[in-house]
Amino acid sequence: MLDIKDWITFILAFLALIVSIMAWRESNRNAKAAEDSAEAAKMTYDLTKRLHDEQQAKEQSRWQTFREEHIKKLVKSAHDINNAFLRKYSVELLNNLDQIDYESIKRIPKEIIFSDEELIDYFDENEREQIKRSWNSLQYFFEQVRETDPIQKGISYTGSVLKEFSTLISIFERR
């Protein structure tokens, strides 16, 4: 027969076994919860990454559309400037004074048609430099030649304007 100490030892050992089993089950549940949490975190990450990638693609597409619109506007203005100079000054070279278009040059944009922010956002450094060179040549022309000056004076400054704007046009039309 077992004495009281043996029974107490037996009961304590049995309770320790039950507590160990319960702890083991709880740790299994915690491990499963951790796995589920990790899976949920991975799914959340994947969803967030997909949404981010989609947003980036949308922003890139939007930026590209704005850039293309700015390029169209720029090329049109450059053509308008070239054509205005050709209509006013090239006919003089051909001695056909009755075809001179004195008004077209008054309608061209005298300043860069985009803000500094737009230039930085939609054009690379080389493109910005050519845009600035083109409009600087135009501004220099207007500093040197007044409307009241004879046409011959304007002819001497026209070449640089035509060259710079033709270069600008070729940069964007060869795409």
NURO-73291 format. One record per residue (C-alpha): residue number from 1; residue in three letters; x, y, z. Coordinates in nm, 4 decimals. Layout:
BEGIN
<site><n>NUM</n><res>ALA</res><c1>X</c1><c2>Y</c2><c3>Z</c3></site>
...
This chain:
BEGIN
<site><n>1</n><res>MET</res><c1>0.0000</c1><c2>0.0000</c2><c3>0.0000</c3></site>
<site><n>2</n><res>LEU</res><c1>0.1102</c1><c2>0.3510</c2><c3>-0.0711</c3></site>
<site><n>3</n><res>ASP</res><c1>0.1553</c1><c2>0.5916</c2><c3>0.2046</c3></site>
<site><n>4</n><res>ILE</res><c1>0.0342</c1><c2>0.9499</c2><c3>0.1927</c3></site>
<site><n>5</n><res>LYS</res><c1>0.3604</c1><c2>1.0903</c2><c3>0.0559</c3></site>
<site><n>6</n><res>ASP</res><c1>0.3467</c1><c2>0.8542</c2><c3>-0.2415</c3></site>
<site><n>7</n><res>TRP</res><c1>-0.0136</c1><c2>0.9528</c2><c3>-0.3114</c3></site>
<site><n>8</n><res>ILE</res><c1>0.0747</c1><c2>1.3208</c2><c3>-0.3012</c3></site>
<site><n>9</n><res>THR</res><c1>0.3710</c1><c2>1.2626</c2><c3>-0.5299</c3></site>
<site><n>10</n><res>PHE</res><c1>0.1521</c1><c2>1.0608</c2><c3>-0.7639</c3></site>
<site><n>11</n><res>ILE</res><c1>-0.1183</c1><c2>1.3306</c2><c3>-0.7698</c3></site>
<site><n>12</n><res>LEU</res><c1>0.1386</c1><c2>1.6085</c2><c3>-0.8253</c3></site>
<site><n>13</n><res>ALA</res><c1>0.3006</c1><c2>1.4137</c2><c3>-1.1068</c3></site>
<site><n>14</n><res>PHE</res><c1>-0.0416</c1><c2>1.3566</c2><c3>-1.2628</c3></site>
<site><n>15</n><res>LEU</res><c1>-0.1260</c1><c2>1.7280</c2><c3>-1.2336</c3></site>
<site><n>16</n><res>ALA</res><c1>0.2121</c1><c2>1.8188</c2><c3>-1.3833</c3></site>
<site><n>17</n><res>LEU</res><c1>0.1336</c1><c2>1.5855</c2><c3>-1.6759</c3></site>
<site><n>18</n><res>ILE</res><c1>-0.2067</c1><c2>1.7493</c2><c3>-1.7303</c3></site>
<site><n>19</n><res>VAL</res><c1>-0.0560</c1><c2>2.1005</c2><c3>-1.7116</c3></site>
<site><n>20</n><res>SER</res><c1>0.2175</c1><c2>1.9946</c2><c3>-1.9560</c3></site>
<site><n>21</n><res>ILE</res><c1>-0.0404</c1><c2>1.8552</c2><c3>-2.2010</c3></site>
<site><n>22</n><res>MET</res><c1>-0.2466</c1><c2>2.1745</c2><c3>-2.1729</c3></site>
<site><n>23</n><res>ALA</res><c1>0.0635</c1><c2>2.3886</c2><c3>-2.2247</c3></site>
<site><n>24</n><res>TRP</res><c1>0.1621</c1><c2>2.1780</c2><c3>-2.5261</c3></site>
<site><n>25</n><res>ARG</res><c1>-0.1868</c1><c2>2.2224</c2><c3>-2.6786</c3></site>
<site><n>26</n><res>GLU</res><c1>-0.1772</c1><c2>2.5974</c2><c3>-2.6103</c3></site>
<site><n>27</n><res>SER</res><c1>0.1660</c1><c2>2.6293</c2><c3>-2.7687</c3></site>
<site><n>28</n><res>ASN</res><c1>0.0375</c1><c2>2.4378</c2><c3>-3.0738</c3></site>
<site><n>29</n><res>ARG</res><c1>-0.2552</c1><c2>2.6811</c2><c3>-3.0953</c3></site>
<site><n>30</n><res>ASN</res><c1>-0.0157</c1><c2>2.9740</c2><c3>-3.0606</c3></site>
<site><n>31</n><res>ALA</res><c1>0.2093</c1><c2>2.8272</c2><c3>-3.3295</c3></site>
<site><n>32</n><res>LYS</res><c1>-0.0929</c1><c2>2.7856</c2><c3>-3.5579</c3></site>
<site><n>33</n><res>ALA</res><c1>-0.2041</c1><c2>3.1435</c2><c3>-3.4812</c3></site>
<site><n>34</n><res>ALA</res><c1>0.1479</c1><c2>3.2654</c2><c3>-3.5582</c3></site>
<site><n>35</n><res>GLU</res><c1>0.1458</c1><c2>3.0765</c2><c3>-3.8897</c3></site>
<site><n>36</n><res>ASP</res><c1>-0.1962</c1><c2>3.2206</c2><c3>-3.9734</c3></site>
<site><n>37</n><res>SER</res><c1>-0.0774</c1><c2>3.5671</c2><c3>-3.8767</c3></site>
<site><n>38</n><res>ALA</res><c1>0.2338</c1><c2>3.5283</c2><c3>-4.0934</c3></site>
<site><n>39</n><res>GLU</res><c1>0.0193</c1><c2>3.4109</c2><c3>-4.3853</c3></site>
<site><n>40</n><res>ALA</res><c1>-0.2165</c1><c2>3.7063</c2><c3>-4.3341</c3></site>
<site><n>41</n><res>ALA</res><c1>0.0821</c1><c2>3.9427</c2><c3>-4.3198</c3></site>
<site><n>42</n><res>LYS</res><c1>0.2180</c1><c2>3.7956</c2><c3>-4.6429</c3></site>
<site><n>43</n><res>MET</res><c1>-0.1209</c1><c2>3.8315</c2><c3>-4.8119</c3></site>
<site><n>44</n><res>THR</res><c1>-0.1459</c1><c2>4.1906</c2><c3>-4.6865</c3></site>
<site><n>45</n><res>TYR</res><c1>0.2044</c1><c2>4.2622</c2><c3>-4.8139</c3></site>
<site><n>46</n><res>ASP</res><c1>0.1241</c1><c2>4.1072</c2><c3>-5.1527</c3></site>
<site><n>47</n><res>LEU</res><c1>-0.1978</c1><c2>4.3079</c2><c3>-5.1801</c3></site>
<site><n>48</n><res>THR</res><c1>-0.0266</c1><c2>4.6287</c2><c3>-5.0738</c3></site>
<site><n>49</n><res>LYS</res><c1>0.2565</c1><c2>4.5674</c2><c3>-5.3185</c3></site>
<site><n>50</n><res>ARG</res><c1>0.0122</c1><c2>4.4957</c2><c3>-5.6019</c3></site>
<site><n>51</n><res>LEU</res><c1>-0.1867</c1><c2>4.8118</c2><c3>-5.5231</c3></site>
<site><n>52</n><res>HIS</res><c1>0.1353</c1><c2>5.0127</c2><c3>-5.5032</c3></site>
<site><n>53</n><res>ASP</res><c1>0.2575</c1><c2>4.8726</c2><c3>-5.8359</c3></site>
<site><n>54</n><res>GLU</res><c1>-0.0782</c1><c2>4.9485</c2><c3>-5.9979</c3></site>
<site><n>55</n><res>GLN</res><c1>-0.0693</c1><c2>5.3033</c2><c3>-5.8595</c3></site>
<site><n>56</n><res>GLN</res><c1>0.2871</c1><c2>5.3481</c2><c3>-5.9844</c3></site>
<site><n>57</n><res>ALA</res><c1>0.1884</c1><c2>5.2244</c2><c3>-6.3303</c3></site>
<site><n>58</n><res>LYS</res><c1>-0.1111</c1><c2>5.4596</c2><c3>-6.3320</c3></site>
<site><n>59</n><res>GLU</res><c1>0.1084</c1><c2>5.7531</c2><c3>-6.2249</c3></site>
<site><n>60</n><res>GLN</res><c1>0.3693</c1><c2>5.6633</c2><c3>-6.4885</c3></site>
<site><n>61</n><res>SER</res><c1>0.0999</c1><c2>5.6452</c2><c3>-6.7563</c3></site>
<site><n>62</n><res>ARG</res><c1>-0.0461</c1><c2>5.9775</c2><c3>-6.6414</c3></site>
<site><n>63</n><res>TRP</res><c1>0.2993</c1><c2>6.1386</c2><c3>-6.6399</c3></site>
<site><n>64</n><res>GLN</res><c1>0.3718</c1><c2>6.0020</c2><c3>-6.9867</c3></site>
<site><n>65</n><res>THR</res><c1>0.0418</c1><c2>6.1427</c2><c3>-7.1167</c3></site>
<site><n>66</n><res>PHE</res><c1>0.1193</c1><c2>6.4853</c2><c3>-6.9691</c3></site>
<site><n>67</n><res>ARG</res><c1>0.4697</c1><c2>6.4734</c2><c3>-7.1147</c3></site>
<site><n>68</n><res>GLU</res><c1>0.3365</c1><c2>6.3888</c2><c3>-7.4600</c3></site>
<site><n>69</n><res>GLU</res><c1>0.0873</c1><c2>6.6776</c2><c3>-7.4378</c3></site>
<site><n>70</n><res>HIS</res><c1>0.3652</c1><c2>6.9165</c2><c3>-7.3335</c3></site>
<site><n>71</n><res>ILE</res><c1>0.5840</c1><c2>6.7958</c2><c3>-7.6202</c3></site>
<site><n>72</n><res>LYS</res><c1>0.3003</c1><c2>6.8477</c2><c3>-7.8716</c3></site>
<site><n>73</n><res>LYS</res><c1>0.2463</c1><c2>7.2010</c2><c3>-7.7429</c3></site>
<site><n>74</n><res>LEU</res><c1>0.6201</c1><c2>7.2710</c2><c3>-7.7502</c3></site>
<site><n>75</n><res>VAL</res><c1>0.6689</c1><c2>7.1392</c2><c3>-8.1042</c3></site>
<site><n>76</n><res>LYS</res><c1>0.3654</c1><c2>7.3347</c2><c3>-8.2282</c3></site>
<site><n>77</n><res>SER</res><c1>0.5021</c1><c2>7.6563</c2><c3>-8.0760</c3></site>
<site><n>78</n><res>ALA</res><c1>0.8465</c1><c2>7.5893</c2><c3>-8.2226</c3></site>
<site><n>79</n><res>HIS</res><c1>0.6936</c1><c2>7.5323</c2><c3>-8.5676</c3></site>
<site><n>80</n><res>ASP</res><c1>0.4848</c1><c2>7.8503</c2><c3>-8.5294</c3></site>
<site><n>81</n><res>ILE</res><c1>0.7978</c1><c2>8.0487</c2><c3>-8.4428</c3></site>
<site><n>82</n><res>ASN</res><c1>0.9980</c1><c2>7.9024</c2><c3>-8.7318</c3></site>
<site><n>83</n><res>ASN</res><c1>0.7133</c1><c2>7.9612</c2><c3>-8.9745</c3></site>
<site><n>84</n><res>ALA</res><c1>0.6630</c1><c2>8.3201</c2><c3>-8.8547</c3></site>
<site><n>85</n><res>PHE</res><c1>1.0304</c1><c2>8.3974</c2><c3>-8.9110</c3></site>
<site><n>86</n><res>LEU</res><c1>1.0299</c1><c2>8.2281</c2><c3>-9.2495</c3></site>
<site><n>87</n><res>ARG</res><c1>0.7153</c1><c2>8.4133</c2><c3>-9.3593</c3></site>
<site><n>88</n><res>LYS</res><c1>0.8609</c1><c2>8.7482</c2><c3>-9.2561</c3></site>
<site><n>89</n><res>TYR</res><c1>1.2250</c1><c2>8.7141</c2><c3>-9.3528</c3></site>
<site><n>90</n><res>SER</res><c1>1.2716</c1><c2>8.4445</c2><c3>-9.6182</c3></site>
<site><n>91</n><res>VAL</res><c1>1.0513</c1><c2>8.6239</c2><c3>-9.8728</c3></site>
<site><n>92</n><res>GLU</res><c1>1.2812</c1><c2>8.9255</c2><c3>-9.8408</c3></site>
<site><n>93</n><res>LEU</res><c1>1.5655</c1><c2>8.7041</c2><c3>-9.9552</c3></site>
<site><n>94</n><res>LEU</res><c1>1.3621</c1><c2>8.6112</c2><c3>-10.2599</c3></site>
<site><n>95</n><res>ASN</res><c1>1.2892</c1><c2>8.9791</c2><c3>-10.3305</c3></site>
<site><n>96</n><res>ASN</res><c1>0.9177</c1><c2>8.9139</c2><c3>-10.3148</c3></site>
<site><n>97</n><res>LEU</res><c1>0.8215</c1><c2>9.1953</c2><c3>-10.0772</c3></site>
<site><n>98</n><res>ASP</res><c1>0.4480</c1><c2>9.1741</c2><c3>-10.1418</c3></site>
<site><n>99</n><res>GLN</res><c1>0.4355</c1><c2>8.8313</c2><c3>-9.9671</c3></site>
<site><n>100</n><res>ILE</res><c1>0.5964</c1><c2>8.9408</c2><c3>-9.6409</c3></site>
<site><n>101</n><res>ASP</res><c1>0.3852</c1><c2>8.8534</c2><c3>-9.3378</c3></site>
<site><n>102</n><res>TYR</res><c1>0.4519</c1><c2>9.1332</c2><c3>-9.0901</c3></site>
<site><n>103</n><res>GLU</res><c1>0.1909</c1><c2>9.0171</c2><c3>-8.8388</c3></site>
<site><n>104</n><res>SER</res><c1>0.2812</c1><c2>8.6503</c2><c3>-8.7801</c3></site>
<site><n>105</n><res>ILE</res><c1>0.5907</c1><c2>8.7351</c2><c3>-8.5784</c3></site>
<site><n>106</n><res>LYS</res><c1>0.3794</c1><c2>8.9444</c2><c3>-8.3404</c3></site>
<site><n>107</n><res>ARG</res><c1>0.1698</c1><c2>8.6404</c2><c3>-8.2475</c3></site>
<site><n>108</n><res>ILE</res><c1>0.4481</c1><c2>8.4047</c2><c3>-8.1411</c3></site>
<site><n>109</n><res>PRO</res><c1>0.5187</c1><c2>8.3358</c2><c3>-7.7712</c3></site>
<site><n>110</n><res>LYS</res><c1>0.8070</c1><c2>8.5568</c2><c3>-7.6634</c3></site>
<site><n>111</n><res>GLU</res><c1>0.8679</c1><c2>8.3649</c2><c3>-7.3386</c3></site>
<site><n>112</n><res>ILE</res><c1>0.9083</c1><c2>7.9925</c2><c3>-7.2662</c3></site>
<site><n>113</n><res>ILE</res><c1>0.5567</c1><c2>7.8502</c2><c3>-7.2727</c3></site>
<site><n>114</n><res>PHE</res><c1>0.6014</c1><c2>7.6335</c2><c3>-6.9612</c3></site>
<site><n>115</n><res>SER</res><c1>0.6699</c1><c2>7.7121</c2><c3>-6.5976</c3></site>
<site><n>116</n><res>ASP</res><c1>1.0014</c1><c2>7.6079</c2><c3>-6.4447</c3></site>
<site><n>117</n><res>GLU</res><c1>0.8157</c1><c2>7.3346</c2><c3>-6.2559</c3></site>
<site><n>118</n><res>GLU</res><c1>0.6693</c1><c2>7.1943</c2><c3>-6.5788</c3></site>
<site><n>119</n><res>LEU</res><c1>1.0102</c1><c2>7.2017</c2><c3>-6.7444</c3></site>
<site><n>120</n><res>ILE</res><c1>1.1601</c1><c2>7.0050</c2><c3>-6.4558</c3></site>
<site><n>121</n><res>ASP</res><c1>0.8675</c1><c2>6.7613</c2><c3>-6.4367</c3></site>
<site><n>122</n><res>TYR</res><c1>0.8345</c1><c2>6.6724</c2><c3>-6.8057</c3></site>
<site><n>123</n><res>PHE</res><c1>1.1699</c1><c2>6.7340</c2><c3>-6.9747</c3></site>
<site><n>124</n><res>ASP</res><c1>1.5171</c1><c2>6.5969</c2><c3>-6.9105</c3></site>
<site><n>125</n><res>GLU</res><c1>1.8187</c1><c2>6.8201</c2><c3>-6.8620</c3></site>
<site><n>126</n><res>ASN</res><c1>1.9292</c1><c2>6.8195</c2><c3>-7.2283</c3></site>
<site><n>127</n><res>GLU</res><c1>1.5766</c1><c2>6.8972</c2><c3>-7.3467</c3></site>
<site><n>128</n><res>ARG</res><c1>1.5452</c1><c2>7.1831</c2><c3>-7.0951</c3></site>
<site><n>129</n><res>GLU</res><c1>1.8763</c1><c2>7.3285</c2><c3>-7.2087</c3></site>
<site><n>130</n><res>GLN</res><c1>1.7668</c1><c2>7.3285</c2><c3>-7.5736</c3></site>
<site><n>131</n><res>ILE</res><c1>1.4308</c1><c2>7.4819</c2><c3>-7.4843</c3></site>
<site><n>132</n><res>LYS</res><c1>1.6095</c1><c2>7.7605</c2><c3>-7.2951</c3></site>
<site><n>133</n><res>ARG</res><c1>1.8637</c1><c2>7.8114</c2><c3>-7.5759</c3></site>
<site><n>134</n><res>SER</res><c1>1.5806</c1><c2>7.8405</c2><c3>-7.8270</c3></site>
<site><n>135</n><res>TRP</res><c1>1.3878</c1><c2>8.1019</c2><c3>-7.6328</c3></site>
<site><n>136</n><res>ASN</res><c1>1.7082</c1><c2>8.2861</c2><c3>-7.5407</c3></site>
<site><n>137</n><res>SER</res><c1>1.7857</c1><c2>8.3209</c2><c3>-7.9111</c3></site>
<site><n>138</n><res>LEU</res><c1>1.4327</c1><c2>8.4547</c2><c3>-7.9657</c3></site>
<site><n>139</n><res>GLN</res><c1>1.4665</c1><c2>8.7031</c2><c3>-7.6790</c3></site>
<site><n>140</n><res>TYR</res><c1>1.8047</c1><c2>8.8137</c2><c3>-7.8110</c3></site>
<site><n>141</n><res>PHE</res><c1>1.6480</c1><c2>8.8695</c2><c3>-8.1507</c3></site>
<site><n>142</n><res>PHE</res><c1>1.3788</c1><c2>9.0934</c2><c3>-8.0013</c3></site>
<site><n>143</n><res>GLU</res><c1>1.6408</c1><c2>9.2842</c2><c3>-7.7992</c3></site>
<site><n>144</n><res>GLN</res><c1>1.8363</c1><c2>9.3557</c2><c3>-8.1197</c3></site>
<site><n>145</n><res>VAL</res><c1>1.5550</c1><c2>9.4083</c2><c3>-8.3676</c3></site>
<site><n>146</n><res>ARG</res><c1>1.2582</c1><c2>9.6403</c2><c3>-8.3227</c3></site>
<site><n>147</n><res>GLU</res><c1>0.9410</c1><c2>9.6389</c2><c3>-8.5304</c3></site>
<site><n>148</n><res>THR</res><c1>1.0414</c1><c2>9.9712</c2><c3>-8.6810</c3></site>
<site><n>149</n><res>ASP</res><c1>1.3835</c1><c2>9.8447</c2><c3>-8.7931</c3></site>
<site><n>150</n><res>PRO</res><c1>1.4304</c1><c2>9.7602</c2><c3>-9.1603</c3></site>
<site><n>151</n><res>ILE</res><c1>1.3719</c1><c2>9.3975</c2><c3>-9.2565</c3></site>
<site><n>152</n><res>GLN</res><c1>1.7393</c1><c2>9.3579</c2><c3>-9.3504</c3></site>
<site><n>153</n><res>LYS</res><c1>1.8431</c1><c2>9.4083</c2><c3>-8.9864</c3></site>
<site><n>154</n><res>GLY</res><c1>1.6136</c1><c2>9.1246</c2><c3>-8.8772</c3></site>
<site><n>155</n><res>ILE</res><c1>1.7527</c1><c2>8.8920</c2><c3>-9.1415</c3></site>
<site><n>156</n><res>SER</res><c1>2.0979</c1><c2>8.9044</c2><c3>-8.9828</c3></site>
<site><n>157</n><res>TYR</res><c1>1.9601</c1><c2>8.7691</c2><c3>-8.6532</c3></site>
<site><n>158</n><res>THR</res><c1>1.7049</c1><c2>8.5257</c2><c3>-8.7939</c3></site>
<site><n>159</n><res>GLY</res><c1>1.9500</c1><c2>8.2424</c2><c3>-8.8615</c3></site>
<site><n>160</n><res>SER</res><c1>2.0229</c1><c2>8.1689</c2><c3>-8.4970</c3></site>
<site><n>161</n><res>VAL</res><c1>1.6521</c1><c2>8.1662</c2><c3>-8.4074</c3></site>
<site><n>162</n><res>LEU</res><c1>1.5714</c1><c2>7.9288</c2><c3>-8.6937</c3></site>
<site><n>163</n><res>LYS</res><c1>1.8680</c1><c2>7.7057</c2><c3>-8.6062</c3></site>
<site><n>164</n><res>GLU</res><c1>1.7791</c1><c2>7.6775</c2><c3>-8.2358</c3></site>
<site><n>165</n><res>PHE</res><c1>1.4097</c1><c2>7.6120</c2><c3>-8.2932</c3></site>
<site><n>166</n><res>SER</res><c1>1.4838</c1><c2>7.3645</c2><c3>-8.5753</c3></site>
<site><n>167</n><res>THR</res><c1>1.7151</c1><c2>7.1771</c2><c3>-8.3370</c3></site>
<site><n>168</n><res>LEU</res><c1>1.4400</c1><c2>7.1817</c2><c3>-8.0747</c3></site>
<site><n>169</n><res>ILE</res><c1>1.1880</c1><c2>7.0433</c2><c3>-8.3235</c3></site>
<site><n>170</n><res>SER</res><c1>1.4236</c1><c2>6.7692</c2><c3>-8.4392</c3></site>
<site><n>171</n><res>ILE</res><c1>1.4863</c1><c2>6.6520</c2><c3>-8.0802</c3></site>
<site><n>172</n><res>PHE</res><c1>1.1178</c1><c2>6.5744</c2><c3>-8.0320</c3></site>
<site><n>173</n><res>GLU</res><c1>1.0117</c1><c2>6.4738</c2><c3>-8.3824</c3></site>
<site><n>174</n><res>ARG</res><c1>1.2712</c1><c2>6.2013</c2><c3>-8.4226</c3></site>
<site><n>175</n><res>ARG</res><c1>1.1066</c1><c2>5.9981</c2><c3>-8.1457</c3></site>
